[in-house]
Amino acid sequence: MISRTSSKTHAARAQLAQSRSVVGILLLLSFVFLGGSRCGLETQAARHYAADGQAIAELVSAANPVPELSPQHPLPGTVPGRVRVAVIDNGVDYMHPELTGRVSFGSIHSTELRAGFDALGDDNWAHPNLIDPSVFAFGAEVAAGKIRNPLADPLRELSRLNQLFLDRLFAALNGHDLLQNSLFRRLNGPAISVLGAHVLLNIVEFDPEYYARLREEGLLKNDEFFANPANFDSYLDWDKWMAREEWVLDSQSGTPRFAAEYSLPEALWDIEHADIFHELLSEVYQGFIGETGFDDLLRGFVNYRRAFESESDVPDDLLLQPLQLALFQHDTNFAESDPSLAYVRALCESLPLEMLSFLQEPGLDPEERQARVTAAFDTVFAMAARLNQTVLDSPRDFTDTLVNGAELNQRLLDRDRSDLQRFIQQKGTLNFSCQDLATEFAGSEAFAEFRATYNHPYLSQENTAAHHGTHVAGLVITQDPRIDVVPVRVSTQGLETSAERRAALLERFMNDFSAWIASPVFHEGSDRLFQEVFPEIDNPQQRAALFLERVRPLMKVEIENDALELIFMEDIVEAIAYVGSEKVKVANVSLGTSFAAAPTSPISVDPLDKIPAFFKFLRFEYFKHKVALAVLTEAPHTLFVIAAGNDGNWVDGKSRSALPCDLSSPYFSKFEQEDQRIPNSVINNVLCVGSLNANDELSSFSNLPITQVPFVLSYGESILSTIRTGNCDGAFQDLDSRLSKKIWFASLPVNAPTVELAIELGFLTEDDRFDDGKAFLALSKLNTLLNNTVSGFRQAERSSHCVTNTRQVARLTGTSMATPAVAGFVAQMVAAELERSGQVDTEVWEEEHFSPQRLISRLKEGAPAYGGDSLIAEVKKIIDVNEWLSTSPARSLFSSLPQGTPKKQSVFLFPHAPR
């Protein structure tokens, strides 16, 4: 076959993917970047996305849902015996039914309704929703990454224009005899959008020379091409999906998608009459934009998206993906995307004609139809078991894993028969009778409502993953019914930042960093390092200035790649100040960053080669000082309970450090004078928490601080707690606790016995035995039946279980989970005393009896030691903590947990975000 000449966008796509795979600082939350063309979260604050700083009302509403509260809802700090615990995290789903009544709505400074503080959104509603402002750039003016004069409803206008374009395209397509007799007849789905047309005409270029070569060698895709198996490298070649049914719309590109593995828009130019289609598409599109000015409307969106890309050669088709996805979400009837519907369609398409006739016989009464459906799908499972056994028995090399997987499939096939019968009864027999699915099976309305709510076009693709703070909040309140949560959201994932904002961040950091290294104590310590780099320079000020000059380009590159480190630190300082202003007694911080490198090297190298390592060390020391200063000056009477981190390291404050758990500065403390102490050496309101497993053993991932920071241990493995509503993780865990998660995908060998089996099962007639095309289609149906019977059913069942699951809880693991149990345990001690004295927590914020030091001492007094005669014998373990199951109705959901589930539950570190 001819090898396609790479389009000019391929290299840019590859380079972009590679750069994004390595971007990001090593936060102890193990931040993960999700989503197609985007890098990180969307801009949340109006001052970052709007030219006039005025927030767009629709985005504010999407980001900040407002609960219905009683007019008598108590103000924070006014109820005796109640204690507020701040959860500094990635937001708390205060709409969660288990949390709404336990969130402190309001402020001690006003009666205004609010839910804590959101540094990311620059408001007082710390919900984990993530907005995508870019939709409002469509049709707007855009300059320097800011939106001005947006349309009132950009998606409604885009949807109207899209339908206008499709009407014209299909009218032209249906009136063209050649195209209506080619594979392009499959476009009538529709399987294209006006944005997809823009991509095809302006980005994925039609190459006449390449097309001519394909035509000359007879390799253009048409019906005859797909009827000849000799054209395929294997019978699983995804090209075959071009010839199947109607094409569907790829939700991100706006071009046809033939299968999940094959949605490249370039594939259209391999089809017979692609030259004619390209000409027709271009003619319709040019007339359309001439009348509507569509390209001008699109320009604002492209300019806005490009302002957030550090790479200048990112192709427009990647930039347009968020807009296409928003259009798809706006226009889609999600009931039609119900996985149950997809499962039924796949099974029905794989059935032999004889069985279809058996199911579809007209005039059957409901009882007879039920009996036939039951019999038919029982037969399907028997067929799948037979096919699976054929794979096992075939003479080919299998690893033990594959053999075990196939054997597992056999057990699943036997067990799934009864499960499938229940599923059929739940969804309705008619849906499984393989009638006209387009009209008879409308899908689940519950699924449609679920998808429409949590795929809102103004919300980020990463939206439902943000459940770490909600999990933490659930663990805090589980410790005592007298505890309320104050949500405080900070930036915890890679952030999209415009060039303008990146430049401002660089200048602010360089100015503050310069001032820091010039301050007492830090000046002397920093200069010791500068002397190693510039031994020939005698003047300390000159050494510092030259060092700053050399590191500016390094910092600029880091901010270009990911500005999160700077934004995260600024947010943490803001969060600490807010907690102090609200006089919150206890704050949980299951977040952090890590550093692991010696500040100096014994190896003799070129002095200038030490600059990056010294800068990395000094930058981390600067961040520790900034946070320590905020703790000391803004919230000195608050106890900050902080996760140790999940690196599995010791933390000595110098060669290995974890911020904000360890704010110590052993290096700079050597340069202190009696009248010049640094805040890192005098703070005493931080408690660090590591993780134990259910057997009271130190978790392998838990960091172990060996500085002077107070340190305790608690349970942090497989801990059950609340997660944000709309997330399916908890429902999947619930289902998987009773069902095997392993599903093996098998494929039948291409040989004579398989052909005999296809004839025996009714997928191929004896007369067609030697018809390669029909044999190929029969084999495809057999493989579809084999794999969809188990895997397709399981996927549909998992989706249905998520939609119908009313309890939003899940198990997570990490030091992030150990920390809120301890924070709640401390708050429980405070609540008990306040209840006896009739005081409120704001009254005792500054009292010595409730000082952070006293609380830490009291906590340790009642806790057993960990480690026996080891070096960490003095470390205490907090084991008398409550588990979620003991206080929550969630017990009913997890009543079928496997035996051996740990009884001691309470605490985490976000595997994909906070720690």
N, C-alpha and C positions, 0 to 999 in steps of 0.2 A: 504494500500500500504506500501511497505517497505520504510523506511526512509533512504536516502542515507547517508553513512558515509562521514563526511566532509573531503574534501581534505586538505592537509597540507598548501595549499595556502589561504584557506578561512579566517583563523584567521589573517593572515598577511594583506590581503586585507581590512578586517574590521577595523583593527587597523590603517592602513594607512589612510583610509577614515575618521575615527574619528579624527585623529590627524590633518589632513588637513582642517577639518571643523572648527577648532578653531585657526589655525595658522594665524598670521598676526597682525600687529599693527593697531590701530584704526586711520587710516588716515582720515582726514575730507573728503577725496574723497570717502570714503566708499569703499575701494578697494575690488574687488571681484575676486576670483580665478576661472578661467574657464579651461575646457579641461579635458579629461579623466584621464590619468595617471600622468599628469604633475602637478607640483606645481609652478605656476607663469610663468614668462616670461623666454625665453631662453637667454643664454649668447649672448651678441651682439658684444662686442669688441674682436678683434682678439687676443689681449694679454690674454684674458680669455679662449679662446677655442683652440688656436693653439700653439703647443709646441714651435715653433720658432717665434711666434708673427706675422707671415705673413698671412694676411687676404686671405681667399679663394675667388677668383675673382667672382665666381657664387653667393656667399652669399652677397658680396658687391653690386653686380648688383641688386639682389632681394631686398636688404634693402634700397638702395639709387637710385631710378629712377632719371634720369637727364632730365630736360625739354629742349625743343628746344627754344633757346632764340635768339633774334636778335643780330647781332654783335655790334649794337649800343646801346645795353642794358646799361642804365646808372649805374655807380658804386655807392655804398651807400655813402650818405653824399655829393653828388656832384650836386644835383638838387635844386636850390633855391625854397623855399616854401614847400618842402616836408618834412615830419616828419616820422621817423622810430619808431615803437613801438615793443618792444621785447615781444614775447609770450612765457613765460617760462611754459612749459606744457608737455604733453606726445607726442609731435610732431605735425607738421602741414602738411596736405596733399597739398603740394605746386603744385601738378599736377592737383588739382581741377580746373575746367575751370573758376570758379569765383575768384580764388585766385592767379593763376600763374602770372598774370600781376600786382599783388599787393604785391608780396613777394620781399624782398630786397636780391637779389642774389649777393653775393660777400662780401668783407670786406673792411674797410677803410684803411687797412694795405697792401693790395695787390690787384692785378687784377685777382686773381684766382677765378674761378667760384665755388660758394658754396651756401648753403642755411642755414645760421646761424651756430649753434653749437649743437652737439649731445653728451651729456655726457654719455648717455647709450651706444651708438655705438662707442664712442671715435673717432668721425670724424666731418666733417662740413656739414653733410646732415641730417637735423633734420626732416626726414620723419617718420610718425608713423609705417611704416612697421616693423614687428618683425620677425627676422629670427630664424631658427632652425638648428644650426650647426651640430646636432647629426647625420644626414644622412651621413656626410662625415667621421664619425667614422667607418662606415661599410667598412671592408677591410683595415683599417688603423692601425697604431701602436698607442696605447693609454697608457699614463702614467700620474698619478696625475691629471686626468681630462683634459688633453691636447691631441690634435690630432696631429700626426706626419705622414708625407708621405701618404696623402689621395689618393684614386684612382681619376683619372681624371674625371670620371663620374660614381659615385657609384650606382646611381639609374639605369642607363642603364645596368650595370653589374648585379645588383640584379634582374632586369626584365628578363634578358637573362637566368639567373640561375633558376628563378622561372618557366619560360616556359619549360626549359629542364626537371625540376622535374615533372611538371604537365604532360608532354607528357609521361613520363615513368609510372607515377602513373595511368593515365587513360588507358594506354595500358594494364597494369596488371589488372586493375579493369574490363575492358570490356571483358577480356578473362577469367573471373572467373564466372562460371555459378551461384553459390550460391549468390554471392554478387550482380550480375546483376539482380537477382530476389528478392532482398531485398530492403529496403529503401535506401541503399547506392547507388543505381542507380541514386539517386537525385544529387549526387556529380558532375555529368557531366556538370555543369554550366559554368565554374567551381565554386565551393563554398568553395574552400580551396586554400591556397597558401603554398609555401615552409616554410614560417614563421609559418603558422598555423600548419603544420605538426610538426615542431619543438616544438610548444606549446603542442600539443597532446601527443607527445612521451616523452618529457622531463619535463613537468610541470604538465599537467592534466593527472595524471597517471591512467592507466587502472587497475581496481581492479578485478581480476579473481573471488575472493570469492563473491563479491557483484554481479557480473554478473551471477554467478552460482545460487545464491538465487533468482534473478529475473526470470531466466529460469525455475527453479523448481516451482515457484508459477505462471507461465504463464503470467508474467507481462512485458516481453520483447516487445518493440514496433515493430509492423509489420503492414501489411495492414489489417489483421484480427482484430488486436487490435483497430485500428482507426475506423473500421466499427461498433464497438459495443459502443454505447453511455454510457453503464453502467460503462465503464472504466474511465469516466470523473467525476470530482467533479461538473462540470457545463459545459454547452455547449460552454462556452467561454474559456475553458481550452486551453492554448496556445500550448499544446502538439500537438493538431490537425494539426498545421501548418507543422509539420514534414512530413505529408503525402501529402502536396499540391505541385503540380507543381515541378519546379526545385528549389532546395535550392539556396540561394544567399550568397555572401561572406560578412561576417562582416568586415567592413573596418578597424577596429582597432585590432581585434584578428587574422584575417586571417583564421578563422574557419567558419563553416556554421552558417548562421543566418536564423532562421525559421520565426521570426516576430520581430518587434521592441522590444517587451517585453521578447523575448525568444531567446537569442543568446549565452547561456552558452555552451562552448565546451564540458563540462562533459556530456551533454545530449546525445552525440553520443554513449557513452558506455551503454546506456539503450536500444539500438537497437539490434534486432535479428541479429546474426552473427557478432556482434561487436568484438568478440574474433578473428575471421578470418580476419576482416578488420584491426584490430590492428597489427596482424602478418604481413599482406601484406604491410601495410603502413611502418612498421618498416624495413622490408626487402628492400623496394624501397629506403627509406631514407638513410639507412646505406650504400647501394651501391652508392647512389648519393654523400654523403659527402666523401666517400672514394676516389671517382674520382675527386671531385671538391674542397675539403677542405673547404666546406661551413661553418662548425662549427668554423673553425679558422677565417674566414672572419667575422662571426657574433660576435666573442668574443670581437673585438674592440668596437663594438657598445654597447654591454652589459656593458663592463667596463666603457665606457664613461658615459652611463646613470647612472650607480651605483655611480659614483663619485659625482653625484649631489643629491643623496638621503641620508638624515640623518639617515633614518631607514635602518638597515642592512638586514632585512628580507623581503624587497620588492620583490615579486616574479618576475621571468624573463618575464612572459607573460605581466605584466604591463610595464616593461621596454621596451619591444619590440613594444609596440603600436605605438609610433611615426614613427618607421621604416615601419611598416605595412601600416600605413596611407599614408606615402609618396609613397610607392609602389603602393597603390590603386590609388592615385592621378596621378601618372606617367602613369599608364596603362589604366585608365578609359576613355572611350568615354562618356563625360559628357552629350552628347545629349541623351543618353539612360537613364539618370537619371532625365530627365525633369519631374517635378511633373505633367505636363499635361499628359504625357505618363502613369505615375502611376495611375492617376485618370481615364483615359479611360480604362486601364486594369482592375481596380477594378470594374468599372461599368459594363464592358462587362462580367466579370466573375460572376457578380451577376444577370445577366438577365436570364429569363427562356428560354429554348431551342426554343420555338415557336417564341419568339421575335428575337432571334439570327438568325433563319432561314429567318425571314422576312427581316432582315437587309442585310444578306449575299447572297441573291439570285443572281446568276451570270447573266451577260448580261444587268444589269440596266444602263441606260444612267445617266449622272451626275445629271440632273434635277430630275429624279425619285429617285435617291439615296438620294439627298438632302431632298426631301419630306419625304422619309421614315425615315431618321435620325431624322428630326424635329418631326415627329409624334411619333417615338419610345421614344425619350427622353422626350417629353411632357408627354407621358404615364408614364415614369419612375417617373417624379415629382408627377404625380397624385397618383401613387402607394406609393411613400414616404410619401405624405400627409396622405394617408389612414392608413399607418402603424403607423405614428406618432400619429394620432388620436386614434388608437387602444391602444397605450401605455397610452394615457391620460384616456381612458375609462376603462382600466383594473382595477379590484378590488385589488389594492395593495396600500400600504402606500406611499404617496409622500409628501415631504416637499413643502412649498409654492415656494421655489426656483426652484425645479424641475418642478412644474406645470407651473410656469412662463416661465421657459426655454423651455418647450414643446410648449407652446403657441407661444413663439418667433419663434421656428422652423417652425410653421405653416405659420407665416407671411413671413419668409425667403423663404420657399418653394414656396409660391405664387409669390414673387417678383423675385426669382432667375430664373424662367422659361425664361423670356426675356433675362436676363443676360447670361444664358447658351446658348441660341440660337446665341447671338452675339459671344460668346466664340467659339462655334462650327464653325461658319463661318470664324472666324479669324484663327483657327488652321487647318481648312480644313475638309470637310465633310467626306472624305475617312477615315481619322483617327478615326472618331467616328462611323464608320460602322462595327466595331468589326471584321474586316478582320484579316489576319495573321499579328498581331501587330509587330512581330519580323522583318518583311520585309517591311510592308507598312507604319509604323509609326516610323520614325527615330528620332523624337524629334526635339526640337528647336535648330537650330545652334546658335542662339543668346544666348540661355541658356548655351549651351556647351562652347561658348567663355567666357561667364561671369564666369562660374564655374572654367574653366581652368585657368583663370587669377587670380582669388581671392582664389583659392585653390592650389596655386603653392606649390609643395612639399618642397621647401626650406623655406617656410613661416610658421610661427606659427599658430596653430589652433585659437589662440586668436587675430589674425591679424586684422580682419575687425571691431572688437569692439573698437579699439583705435581711436575714433573720437572726443574726448573732445577738444584737442588743435585746431583741424580744426574748430570746432564750435565757439570757442573763437576768433580765428583769423577772422572769417567772421564777428563777431560782432564788432570787432575793426575797420575794414576797412569800415564798413557800416556808421560809424559816419562822415566820410569826404573822398572825392576822393583823397585828398592830402596825405593820410596816407599809408605807406608801413609797412609790417610786417617782423620782424626778428625772425624766428623760433628758439627756444632753447628747446631742449628735455632733460628731466631728468627722472629718474626711478620712476614710479608711480604705480607699481604693484609688488607683491611678486616675487623675483628674484631667479632663480636657481643658487646656488653657490656651488662650489666644496669645499671639506673639506680643501684643501690648502688655498683657498681664505677666507673661514670662519675663519681659524686660523689667517691669516694675518689681517683681519678686527678686530678680538678680540684684538690682540696685539696693533694695531694702536689706537684703542679706549681706551684701558686701559692706554697706555702711555700718550695720549693726555688728558684724563680725570684726570689722576694723576697730570699732570702739571697744569691743570686748577684749581683744588682744592688747589694747593700750591701757586697760584698766589695771589697778593694783593687783598683785599676786599673779594674775593671768599674764600680765606683761612679762614678768620675770621668767615664768615657766615657758611661755611661748618662745622667748628669745633664746633660751637654751637650745631649742630645736633649730631656730633660725641660724644660730652660730655654726651648727653642723652643716647646714646647706650653703652658707655664704661665709666661710672662715676668713676670707680675704677682706671683708668689710668690717670696719671697727664701730661704725655708728649704729646703735640699736634701731633708731627710727628708719634709717636707710634699709636695714635688713628687713624690717617689717614691711616697708613700702614695696621692696622688690619681691618679697614673698607673695604679697597680695596681688601684685601685677602678674606673677606667674600662675596663680591659682584661679584668677578670674575666668580664663578660657575653659578651665576644667569645670568650674561651676556652671558656666553657661551651657556647656554640653549636657551636663546632668539635668539642668532645668528643661532643656529642649526635649530630652528623652522622657523625663517624668518630674513634674513639679511637686509631686505628692509630699516628699519629705519636708519641704518648707511649709507647705500649706497645713500639713498634719501638725507640725510643731506650733504654728500660729493658732490653730484651732484648739489644741490642748491647753495652751496658755489662756485663751478666752474661756474655755470650759472651766478651768480652775477658778478664774476670777468670778464667773457666774455662780459657781457653787458657794464661794465665800460670801458673795453679796446676798445670797438667799439663806445664809446661815444653816446650811445642810450639815448635819453632824457626821455622816458617813458617806463616802463616795466609792463606788466600785469602778475600777479601770481595768478591763480585760483587753487592753490594747498595748501596742508598743513597737519599738524597733530594736534591732540588735546590731552589735559591733563586735567583730572578732579579728583583731590584728594588733600586734605589738606596736607601741608608739615609737620605739626606736629599734634599729636592727644592728646586731653585732657583726654582720657581714660587711666587709670593706667594699664599698661601691662608690661610684661617682656621686658626690654630694648632691648634685641636682636631681639624681634619680630618686632621692628620698622625698622630694616635694609632694607627690601624690599621697604617699603614706602618711606623712606628717599632717597634711591638710585633712585627710580623712579622720585622723585621730582628733585634731583640734576642732574640727566641725562638730564631732560628736560631743566633745567636752563643752563646746559652746551651747549645744542643745540642752545638755544636762543642766548647765548653769541657768539657762533661760527658764526651764521648768521648775528647778529647785527654787529660784527666786520668786516665781509665781506662787508656789506652795507656801513659801515662808511669809510673803507679804500680803497675798490676796486671800488665803484660806488657812491661816495658821491653826485654827481650832477645829478643822475638819480632819477626820482620819481617812486617808486615802488607802484603800485596800486594792492592791495591784497584782496582776498576774505575773508570775516569774518568767514565763516564756516557754516555748516548746522546742528549743534548739538542742536539748539534751546536753548542755554545757554547764561547767561551773561559771560563775559570774564573779570576777574579781575587781571590777570597776576600772581596770586598766587595759589588760590585753583582751579581756572579754567583758562586755558590758551589755546591759539590757535596760533600755529606757522605756517607761519611767519607773520600773520596779527598782532599779539600782541607780540612784542619783549621786552616789559617792564619787569622789574625785581624788583617788590616792596620789595621782601624779602631781596635781596642783596643790594639794594640801601640804606638800613638803615646802612650799614657798610662802606659806602663811606666816604672818606675824601676830603677836598677841592682840594688837588692835586692828588687824586686817584678816578677819575670818571670812571665808567664802560661804555662801548659803548652803552649798552641798555638804558642808561639815557640821552645820548646826540644825538642820531640819530634823524634826523628831515625830512627824505625823504621817509617816509612810510605813505600811505593813505589806510585805511581799508574800505571795502564796504560791506554793508548788503543788504538784498533783500526786495523789496516791491512787492505786487501783483498789478493787474491792477486797483484796486480801491484805490491805494496809502495807503494801509494798510501794516503794518509790516508782512512779511511772518512768519508763525509759526515756520519754521525750522531755521530761520536766527539767528546766534549768535549776541549778542549785547555787544560790548566792552565798559567797564566802566573805562578804564585806560586813560592815557593822549594821546593815539594814535589818530590822526585825523580820524574821522569816518563820512561817508556819506551813503545814501541809494539810490538805484535805482531799476529798474524793473528786476525781476529775475524769474518769473514764466511763464512757457509755452512759451519760447522764441524761435523764428524761426531763424535758421542760417545754415550755411554750415556744412556738415559732410563729412567724408572721402568717396571718391568714392569706390564703391563696397559694401557699407553698406546698408542694406535694411530698416533700421529703418524709414527713411524719407518716402520711398515709402509706407510702411505699414501704417504709420500715415496718409498719404494722402488718402489711400483707406479706412481706418477705420473711417476717418472723415465723410465719406458718407455711410458707411456700419456698421451695428452693429458688435461689436467684440465678442459678446456672441454667442457661438455655443454649443448647448446642445447635449450630446451623450446619446441616448436612447437605451433601449434594450427591445425586445418583451417578454412578459411572456410566459412561457412554459405551454400551456394548450390546450384543445380541440378546442376552438375558433380560436386559432392561426393556428392550423393544417387546419381548414376549410378555413381560409384566404389564406394559402399557396396553397391549391387546387384551390380556386377561381381565384387567380392571376396567376396560371399556373406554380408554382414552385414545385408542387407535384401532382402526378396523383392519381386518386381515388383508383386505384389498390395498390398503395404504401402507403396508409393511415397508415397501421399498421406495416410498415417496419421502425423500429426505426432508422436504419442507414440512410436511404434516407430522413426520416423526419428530422433528425438532420442536414443533409446537406442543406435541403430546408430552415430550420430555420436560418442557418448560412448565406445563401444568402440573406434572407430577412433583417437580421440585417445589413449586409454589404451595401445593397441598401439603407436602412433607414439612416445610418450614413454617407455614402460616398456621397449621393446626395447633401447634404448641406456642410458638413465639408470638404469632398474631393474636391469639386468644389471650395470652398473658399480658400483652401490651394494652389491649382493650380493657381487660379486667383491672389493670393497675390504674388506668385513666379513670374508669368508672368509680373505682374505690376512692380516688382522690376527690372527685366531684361530690360524692355522697358523704364523705367523711366530715363529721361535724366537730371533731376534736382536732385542734391544730397543735400537736406536740410531737417532738422528735428527740432522738438521742444524739448527743454530740460529745466530743472528747477533747480534752486539752486543759491547760492550766486556767484558761478562761472560765471553765466550769467549776473548778475548785474555788475560785476567787469569790463569786457572788454568794456561795454558801457561807463563807467566812464573814463577808460583809453583812449578810442577813443575821448571822449568829451574834455579831457585835451589836447590831441594831436591836436584837431581841433583848440583850442585857440592858440597854439604855431604856427600851420601852417599859420593861418591868419596873424600873425605878421611877420613871415618869408617871406611870399609872399609880404607884403607891403615893407619890407626892402631889399628884394632880397638876403637874407642870406640863408645859408644851416644849417641844425640842428647841425652839428659837431662844427660849429663856435660859437654857443651860449651855448654849453654844460656847460661851467663853468661861464657863465655870471650871475650876481646877479639878473638881471631882469627876467631871466628864471629859477631861482633856484626852487627847489622842494617846499620850504616854500612859495614862492611867488605864485606859481601855485596853491597850496592848498588854499591859502587865496583868490585868484581871483575866484577859483571855488566856494567857499562858499559864496562869496559876491553876486553872481548872482543867488543863489539857495534859494528857500523858506525853512522855518524851518519846522521840523516835530515834532509833539507831543504837540503843543499848550502849555498848562500850566504844562505839565508833567515834570518829572525829566530829560527827554532827549529833552527838548524844543530846545536846541541849535544844535541838530543834523540836518543837512541839507539833503534835498532829491534832487537828480539830475534827474529831470523829462523831461528836454528839450533835450532828446536824440532821435536819429533817429532809426526807425525800419527797419528791413531787407526788408520788403515788399515794402517800399516806393522807394527803390533804386535798387531793383533786379528784373530780369525777372522771378524770382521764383514766382512772383505774379500769373502768369498764372496757375502754378501747384496747387496753393492753392486757386483758385478762388471759389471753392465750399465749403470753410470752413463753418461750421455751424454758424448760427446767434449767436451773443453774444461773438464771439472770441475777446479777448482783443485787443484794437487798439494800446495800448502802448506796443511796443515790443522792447526789446533789450538785455536781459542779462541771468548765470548758475553756478551750482555745479554738477559735474559729479555724477550721482547716482551710477556708478560702477567704478569710478576711481577718477580723480582730483575733487576738489571741485569747 
